[in-house]
């Protein structure tokens, strides 16, 4: 139908209103072009032991009263941008008014009060007139707290829609604070508080599971987790004639997760037709999580608009112009859908005397489908943790970061993340972002400063320090200094030996004994203690310099100490020909499917070469350490408690060793940092034992008694596949049958679980780290397990031994009986 004919047809039906509403199928109207808007707002962070309010730049609600004011301005600004772009429906992220990360603040009456105050301010503002506004906030109904969408238009609340499926796995604890609404397709009256009644002139409003029927279409809401459930609300809503689905999300970043979001939305609209809007928070919410935006608008299985996944912009508004007739014609030819629609129970409809489209829209160009642009994992690492660091820096009112730089991969990766942050800041300023410019000037304490060069900015906000001891090699010292020079950080080289000798001297003075390293005739206990005292001295020195190094340079402020211990549970090999990959089921290559991430082509290496025998029992230390950087494996406890792994924040604590190496290689190529080439080529080492002829005599894998490749498999089986010792043995004896005997597999599994359980107590003291993987061992929020174990696992290990004997007795000819 041509534009002229469309316009004439629309004119013929210009009076269409409730008379043309189908009681069970929505409304029918030829004013067909809608401009829809999905909004990304900054995650409204909460106060944190390290975080104070930066006036005018952050969006706190609790417990600071000015935070509610800021969040009001954030939502208001988002609506203003949407209206300027011609949008008639504005969708914001989940719990946007108070912030998703309020956690136990949701219990407080203040949270409800301040949320209502912000809602009242939005209702009263002229900015919210003539646009349907969909905001998220907690609501108490009959003394029960619900996670709700509040939808309003022209100072009248149309519907309060409570969340029906709550996220309660991994990092999510929604059932701790909220109750799901379980009465599907039912509503009841909600009595408005007096502060809202005076504004809306309403005493009650609908509360429950309903949809909106405007003059020209029908709109239904989903809230975050509901998209991920086996039977999402959009299925029945679509069958009941709902044409536009909205999803307000509070979904945090995990590597490779964007695929899952996009697939769920496109599949929803492919099977059932319709328009889907998804809005998500963006930024750090004062916690370990980074919400990564990715707002999108889709129709009939195609993406029409894509929001950024990572950026320093506080607010991003995404719009699209779509034709409702495209939805209707798409659905018309899906006979299976139409048969199901004829049987579906109808949703309660809230009639809205408002249209999303108008006759003037007929001349507006339609949005065209586009292909979603995904970041590679290395790009995600370079962007996500860097944005998280920026949020922490600007909110904490500190002057920068202090990083112990060891010359190894882990601390180098952390330094590269700060450098990446500086690159993003300079790019944002060059693009005219005044909020970022204001934040930079506050951080560097110079009101006329404008960052242009990332290296120059890095020199202002990052102090790196190589803390040498008599066990440090010249190679690592040179690698650290070279990298610092190339990224532009202010670099310090110092020697901690005087402090180490002083502490050991105190012990000797008090006991009359002087401990020795093993190579000098000392016992295992002496060897361990001498290594750990070096690591712990470095932590003390790091905090001293973080507090006073700027003072010594005549500058104001202090520095946040960065940790750089990785998660070290995953190994990605570049090619499927890796010998350890044979026999690996796809389930072990999958990630946590729910809200975490989607499996992507990746390869899990199990052993370095076919036939590799398990290592001899090594001298794994009960409190293993890594040198100044604090690098090490969280899973196995390969770090010293209260060494440089103890820091203010850790941007790589949820990222595997192998992903970090891929990221460092990415920085080598894209950031032109040739020093990284030598760092990548060097063996991982703690450098806490005496050198042998001036060279490193200690490597991580020798200390751990297993390769990083083996460790990655143990970590995935432990967390993602949820196996204990016996279950892990049963899986690995089959997976590794070509390269290990059952006895060797049993030895490996027993060794891992002994050391894992011995060091589990260290997980209780982990530095808050950026959450990036579905198998993080973070004991504080994500991986809830005991930290006091019987490390001999007597029952489980006896079961393993019995199975080994059974297999050996029949010559291991048939492993099908392992159960």
N, C-alpha and C positions, 0 to 999 in steps of 0.2 A: 504494500500500500504506500503510495507516494506521500510526501509531506503535505501537499495540498489536500488530498483526500482524507488523510489522517486528521488534519485540522478541521475540515468540515464535519467529519464524524464526531470529533470531540465537541464541536459547537452544538450539534444536535443533542448531545447528552449533557450539556453544561449544567443542567439542573439536577444531575444525579446526586443522590444523597442516600439517606437510609432506605428509601424505597427500593433501591437496587441491591440492597444487601441480601445475600443468600443466608438463611439462618444457620446453615451448617458448613458452608463452603467459603465464607469470606465475602468480600465485596468485588464488584465488577465495574470497571470504569475504563474509558478509553483515554483519559488523561494519563498517558502511559509513562512518561519519563520522570524518574525520581532521582533526586540527588541525595545520596546517603553519606554519612560521615562516621568514621571510626577514629577514636581518639586514643593516643598514648599519653599518659601522664607520668611524671616522675614518681617513683615509688616513695610515698611519704614516710620517710624514715623516722624511727623513734629514737629518743635519747639512749645513749650507750655509754658505758664507762669512759670511752675515748671520744665521745661525740658531744659537741655543744652546738647550739643554734647559730647559724650564720644568717643574720637578718636579711630578709628580702631575697634569699637565694634557695632556700630549702623549704620543704613542705611537711613540717612536723605538725602533729595534732596533739599528742600527749607527751608529758603533762603540761606543756608550755601553752599558755593561752594564745600567744601570737601565732602559734603554729596553725590553729584553726583558721585564723585570718589568712595566712599564706595559702592554705589549701583551698580556701574559698576563691582567692585570686587565681590559683592555677586552673581550677575548674572553669571559672568565669572566663579566663583568657582563652581556654580551649574552645568554649562555646562561641566567643567572639570571632575566632578564626573560622570556625565552622560556618557561621552565618555569612561571613564575608565571602566564603567560597560557595554560597548558595545552598548549603545543606538544610534539609528540613527535619532530619532526625540525627541527634547527637548521642553516641554511645561511648561511655567511659569504662575504664577497667574495673575489676572486682574490688569492692570495698575501697573505692578510690578516696572517699571523703576522709576516712580515718587512716587508711593505709592497711594493706593486707598483713603486714608484719607486726601488728600490735601484740600478738600472742596473748599472754595473760592479762594485758590491759583490757582485753575484751570483757573480762569479769567486772571491770570497774564501771560504776554508774556514770563517772565523768566521761567515759568514752561515748556512751549513748547521748549524754547531754550535749557534748561539743559537736557530735555528728548532727544532731537536730538543729543546733545553732547554725552550722554551715548550710544545711538544707534550707533553713528559713532565709538566710541571706541570698541564696541562689534563687529561691522562689520570688523574693522581693525585687531582685535586680531586673531592670529593663532589658538586659542582655539576653535573658532567657525567654523573652516573649517571642511568640510565633515560630518556635522550634520545639519539637518534642525532645525533652532532655531525659536521659536514662542514666542515673547515677547509682553508685553502690555504697551501702552503709549498713551497719548492724542496726537491727530494729528489735525491740522487745514487744512481744504480743502475748498477752495473758501470762506475763511473768516468765516467758520463754524467749531466749535470744535466738534470732534468726539472722542469717547472712542474706541480705535482701538487695533487690533492685527497686529503686523508687523512680517511677516514670511520671513526669509531670509536664503540663503544657499551660502556659498563660495563667500561672499562679493557682492552678488546680492540679491536685495529685490524681492521676488516672488509675494507677495500680501500684500496689506493693507486692512484688513477686518474690517469695522466699526461695532459697536454694533447696533443691530436693535430693541431691546426691552430694555428700560432703567428701572431700579428699581427706584421707586419713592414713596415708602410707608414706614411707620415706620421710621427707622433711615436713609433711603436712600433718596437722593435728586438729583439724576443724571440729571433729566430734568432741574435743575437749572443751570448746567454747560455745558451739552452736548445736542446734537440733535441726535435723532435716524436716522439711515439710512433706508429710507422707500422704496427704489427701489429694490424690491426683484429680485434676479437672473439677476441683471444688474451691470455692472462695467463702470468706466470711467477712464480717465488718470489723474494721480496725478503727478504734476511736483515736482520733488525732489528739496530740498534746495541745494545750491551750495556745502555745506560741505559734503553732501552725494553723489552728482554727481561725485565729484572727487574721491571718494572711489569705488563706484559701477560701474562707467562708464555708468550709465543709466541716461537718461533725464527724462523719465516718467516711472511709474509702475502702474499696475492695482490697482484700488481702488473701493471696493464695495463688492457685495455678489457673491462670486465665490468659487470654490473648487480647490484643487491641485490634479493633475493627475501625479503620479510618474510612474516609469517603471513597478511597481508591484502592485500598489493599488491606491485608491482614498481617499483623506483626506478632511474632512469638519470641519469648526470651528463653535462652539457656544461660547457665552460669558455669563457666569453666569446666569443672569435673564432669558435668552432665554430658558434655560432648564425648567424654572418654568411656562412658558406661556402655554395657552391652546393648541396652535398648534406650537410646537417647531420646529425650523429649521431642527433638525435631522430627523424628520419624512419624509419630502420631499427629503432631501439629501439622506437618506437611500434608498428610493424608486428609486432614480436616480443613484444608484450604489455606493454611497460613503460607504466605508467599515470601515473607522476609523473616529470617531468623537472626537474632542478635546473640552474641556470646561475649559476656564480660569476664575477662580472665585475669587470674593472678598467677601466672605460670612462669617459673624461673628457668634460667638458662642451664642446659646440660649439653655437652658436646653432641652434635648430630641430632638434636631434638627437633629442629625446625622441620625436618622431613615428616615427623609424626603429625605435627599440627596441620601442615598443608595437606597431607594425605587424608586426614580425618574430615577436613572441611570439604575438600573436593569430592571425596567419596559420598559424603552426605548429600551434596547437591547434584551429584551425578545420578544417584539412584532415585531421588525423590523430586528433583528439580528445585528451583527456588534461589533466593538471594541470601547469602550468609555474610554477616559482618562479625569480625572478631577483633576486640580491643584488648590490649594487655598492658600491664604496668611496665615501666621501663626505668631501670636504675637500681641502686642498692637501697634496701629497705632497713638499713641499720643492722644488718645481720650477715650471715654467710652467703646469702642468696643474692643473685643479680637477675632482675627481671628484664627480659631481653626483647620487649616490644613485639615485633613481627605482626603488627596489625595487618589485617587483610580484608578484602571484599571479594567474594566469589559469586558466580552465578552459573547454574547448570553444569557444574564440574570444571569451570574455567576460572582462573584468577584474573580479576579485573583491576585490582590495585594492591600494591605491596608496600608495607611500611618498612622502615629500617629496623634491623635487628640490634644494632649497636650504634649509639651516637651520644654526644654530650648535650644535645638539645633537650631542654626541660619539657617541652610540649611538642608533639607532632600530630598533625591532623591529616587524615587520609580521606579523600572523597572519590566518588565515582558517580557517573550518570548512567542509569540503566533503564531498560524498557521492560515494564511489567508484562507486556504481551509476550515477550520472549519466554518468560516462565510458563505462561499459560499454554503456549503452543508446544513447548517442550514436554509438558506433562500430558498433553492431549494424546500423544501417540504411545505412551507407556501403559499398555492395557493392564498389566499385572498391578501397577500402582493404582489405577482407577478402580479395579475390582476391590482391592483392599480399602480404598477410600470410601466405597459405598457401604462398608460395614463398620467404620470407625465411630467411636463415641465422640460426640461433639464437645469442644471446649467452651467454657463460659466466655462470652465476648463482652469486652468493655467498649462501648460505642464512643468514638472520638469524632467530633464535628470539625475535622481538619483533614486536609489532603497533603500528601507528600509531593504531588505533582501539580502542574498548572498548565494552562494552554500555552504560556510563553515558553515552556520547556520544549516545545516541538521543534524549535530551531537549534536546540543545544546538541552538540555532537555527542554520540554515545561513547562510553569508555570501551576500549578494545581489549580483548584477552591478551595476557602476557604470560611469559614463562617465568616461573619463580627462580630468582637468582640465589643460589645457596652459597654460603661461605664454606671453604674447606676447613677441616679441623684446625689446621695451623692458623688460618685466618681468624677463626673463632677465638683461639687462645690469644692471638695478638690483640683482639678487640675487647672481648668480654671482661677478662680480669683487669685490663687496662682501664676500662670505664669504671669498674668497681673500685679500683685504687683511687681514681679521680674523685668519686663520690666520698670516699672515706677521708681523703685529704682535705677537700673543701669544707666538709662538715666538722671535722675535728678541730679546725682553726689552728692546725700545726703548720709549720713552715716547709715541710718536705719529709723525705724518707731517709733513713739510715739503713744501709745494707752491708752486712759482712760478706765480702766478695772473695771467694776462695780460689777462683780459677777453674772450678768444676762446672758441669752442665747445669745443675740446679740453681746455683746462685747467679750464673750467667743468664739463665732464662728469666729469673726475677728481674735482673737489671734490664734486660731487653723489654720486659713488660712496662717498666717505668719509662723507658725511652719511647715505646709505642704510645704510652699515655701522653707524653710530651708532643709527639707527632700529631695526635688527635686534637690536642688543645690548640696547637698552632693552626691546624687546618680549620677548626671551628672559629677561631678569631679571624682568620683570613676570609672566612665566609660571612663575617659580620655578626657573629654571636656575641652580643653585648653582655649576656649573663656570664658566659665563660670568661670573657675579658675582665669583668669585675671581680670574679673569683680569683683569677691569676694575680691581679694587682693586690688583692687582700693577702694572698699567700706569700708573695714576695715582698710585701710591705713597701710598695712603690706605686703611687697613684698614677704616674704618667708612663708606666711600663707597658709595652706592647710586645708580646712574644712573636718572633718571626722565624727563628731558627731552633729546631728541636734540641740540638746539642747545647745551645746557649741556655735554653730553659732547663734542660736536664742538669746543667751545672749549678743552677740555682736551687733546684728542688730535690736533688739526689746526692747524698754523700755516701761513697763506697769506702770500704776499709778492708785491707788485707792484714789479718792478724797472724803474724808468723810465729812459729816456735822453732826450736832446734830440730824438730822433725819435719819441717816444711822444706819442700824442694824449690830450687831456683825456677824450675819450669812453671809451677803453679803461680809463683809470685809474679813472673813476667806476663803470664797469660792474663791475670787479673788486672795488672797495670795497663796492658795494651787495650783490653776491652774498655776499661774506664776512660782511657784517652779517646777512644773512637766514639763513645756515646756522649762524652762531654761531662761526665759526673765529676764532682769534687772528690778526689781520691786521696786516701790516707794510707800509708804503710807504717806498721808499727810491729813491735816484738813483745809478745806476752810472756816470754820466758822469765823476766824478773818477778812478775806476779805469781807465776806457777811455782818458781823456786821458793818464793816467800811462803806460800801456803804449805808446800811440802815441808819447808823448814819448821813451820809451826808444829806440824805433826811430829816431826823428828825431835823437836825440843821437848814436847810433852811426853813422848813415849820412849825416846832413846833408840828408836828404830828408823831406818831410812829405806823406803821401798825402792825396788829396782824393776826395770823393764825385764821381760822374759829373756830377751836377747843378752841381757847382762847378768842372767842368773836368777832373776826374780820369779816368784810364783805367779800363778794365774791371777790371783786376787790383787797382787801388787801391780801387775801389768794393766789390769782393768782400771784400778784406781788412778794410776798415773795418766791414763788416756782420758778418763772422765774429768779429772781436775783441769786439764787443758781446755776441754770443751766448755766447762762451766765458767771458767775464768773469762772466756771470750764473751759469754752472755753478759757478765757483769760489765766488762769493758764496753760492749755495744751500747748498753743503756746509759753508761756514763757519757759516752761521746754523743749519743742521741740528745741528751739533755743539755750538754755544755759546748758542743763543737761550734754551734752558731754564735754562742756568747763569746767564744775565743776569737771568732772572726769579726766581732763587732756587729753582728746581725741579731735581729729579734727572733724569738720563738724557739720551739723545740722540734724534734723530728720523731716521726713514727718509725719504730724498728720493724723491719720486714724480715719474716722468716722465709726459708726456702727449702722446706722438706716436702718431697713429693709423695703421692699416694702409692706409687710403685706396685700396682696390682695387675697391670695390663701390658701385654706386649703385642705390638702390631708389626708383622713382617711384611715387606713390600711385595712379595710374590706368593701366589698359591703353591708354588713348587717347594715351599719350605718343608723339609722332611717331617717335621713334627706335626704338620697339619693333617696328615693322612688319618682318616677315620674320625675327624672331629665333627660331631653332629651340629647342624645349624643352630640348635637351641643354645649351644655354648657360645655361638657367635652373636646371639641376640643380646640386646640390652633390655633393661627393665621396660616393658612395653607400656606401662601405665604412667603417663605424665613425665616420664624421664627422657626416653629417646628411642629412636627407631634404629633397627639394625641397618648398617651401611656396609657395602663391600669392605671387609677387613679380614685380616688373617691373624690367627692366634698361634704363635709359635710355642710348641710344647717342649722341645728339646733342641739343643744346638745341632746335633748330628745323630743319625740313626746309630743305635747301639751304644749311646753314651751311658756309661754306668753312673749310678748315683754317687755323689761325692762322699769321700770319707768324712766321718763326723768331725766337723771343724771346731774351732775354738770360739764359737759364737758367744759374744759377751752378754751377760745378763742385762747390761745397760749400755748397749752398743751406741756408738757415737759417730757423728760425722764432723769434720773439721769446721772451721769458722762459719761456714754457710748454714750449718744446721741441716744440710741435706741428708736424706736417708729415707728408708721405707717405713711408713707409718704402720702398714699391715704387720710387718714382722717385728716392729719395735726396734729397727736398726737406727737408733738415735739415742743420744744421752738425754735423760730427763733433766730439764732445766739447763740445757745448753743453748746454743743459738737457734735451735728449733723453737725455743720459747721467745716469742716476739709479740708485737701488738696485733699484727695481721699477717696472713700468709697467702699470697695470690696464687701459689701453685700447689697448695696442699691437697687439692682434689684432682690433680692431673698426673697421669702416669709418666714414668720415666721415658717410655718410648714416645709418647705424644710430645713430651717436652723436647726430646731430641729432634723430632720432626719440626717443631716450632722454632727451635734454635737454627736449624738448617734454613727454614723460611726466612728468618731474620738475616742470616748470612747473605742470602740472595737478594732480598727486597730492601733491606736497610743498609746494605753495603758495609758490613761489619766483618772484615776478614779475620779479626782475632778469634772469631767463633770457630773457624776451621780447625785451629789447634786444640781448642777446648773440646770439640766433638771427637777428635782423634785420640784424646788422652783417656787412659783407663780411669774408671771411677774409683776414688780412694779417699779414705778419711785422713790420712797423714797424721796419725796420732802415735805411731810407733817409730822408733829410730830408723833412719834411712840406712840402706845397705849400699856402701860405696857412693854415697851422695844421691842415690836413687830411691824411688818409692819401693817399699818392701811389703806394702799392705794394699789389698784391693777389696772392694765391697763384696764381690761375689764370693771370694775366698772366705771372708769373715762371715757372711751369711750362711755359707754352706749350701747354696743353691744359686742357680742363675736367675737373672731377672725374668727370663722367659718362663722358667718353671714357676716362679713366684706369681706371675700374671695369671696362670691357670689356677693355682691354688686360690688366689683372691676371688676370681670369678666363680669358681665352684662354691666357695665358702659363702659368699654374699648373694650372688644372683641365682645360682642353682640351689642354694640353701642346703648344702650337704654338711654333715658332720664327718668325723674321721672315717667311719666305716663306709658311709655313702660316697665319700671322695675316693676311697680305695676302689670301690666297685666300679666307678666310672673310669678311673684312670687305668685300671688293670686291663680294660678293654681298649681304651684309646691308645695306650702306649704298648700294646702287646708286641708290636714290631721292633721296639727299641729297648724295652725293659722286661725283665722277668717279673713275675708276681712278687717275689721277694724284694727286688729292687724298688718296685712301686711302693710296697709296704714300708720299706725303710724311709723313702722320701716323704710319704704321708705322715709317718710317725714323727719324723724330724721336724717337719713344718708345724704340726700341731703342738709339739712340745715347746718350740720356741715362740710360736704365736701366743699360746696361753701364758707362758712365762712373762712375756712383755706386754700383755694386754693392759696392765695398769697404766701404761704410758699414754694410752688413748684418752684417759680422763683429763690429761693436762695439755692436750693439743692446742696450739694456737688457732684462733678462729681463722678458717681458711675458706677461700672461694670454692663453692660446691660446683663441681664440673662433671662428676661421674656418678653412675647409679650404684657403684660398689665402694664408696668411700667408707673407711673404717672409723669415721668421726663418732666417738662415743657420746658426745654431748647432745646431739640432735638426731643423728641419722642411723647409727649402727648400735642399737641398745643391747648390750650383753654384759655379763658379769666381768669384773676385772680381777677376781680372785678365783683361780682354777686349781683343781688337782691336775698338775701338769703331766702326770703319768697316764691319764685317761685309761684306767685299768680295764674297765668293761669293754670299751670300744676297741682298745688295742688287742685284747684277747679275741674278740670277734674277727679282727683282721688276721691275726695269727692263725686262727682256726681255718679261715678261708684260704690262706696261703698254703697251709699244709694239705688241704683238700686238693687244691690245684696242682701242687707239686706231686702228690701221690698218683695223679692220673696223667702226669707228664704235660700238663697245660695244653693238651691237644684240643680241648673244647672249653671255651670260656663262657658258653651260653648258660651254664648253671650258676653263674655268679648272681646272687640276689640278696 
